[in-house]
């Protein structure tokens, strides 16, 4: 039974995790989720994550997430991540995420990153990062 479940999970092509508004989600939670997903689902093609208003997520967690997910999930075609309202995220975390996406996910077709309400982000930097990811056919960074 366990072997069958493991095989079904490893064949998963799309994953949607919604933790928006879960105020106890921390950097450690984000890193644990990303490590588990990256180790178990190497053939994943679509990743949808909602961490909106998880206000305990900071650059530290985002940077570790950014260094792990793109390197291990190279088959991804679509990414949608909502960090809206995560007020401890800054340009440093966004830059690390974008840099790793650009370096490791050359086959990405669609990228949607929502950082609305992240008050420490500079709007000008979001536009520059969007331009640096212009090789992706559909890019939306809010």
Beta strands, then each sheet from edge to edge (+ up, - down):
strand 1: 14-18
strand 2: 46-50
strand 3: 78-82
strand 4: 110-114
strand 5: 138-141
sheet 1: 1+ 2+ 3+ 4+ 5+
end
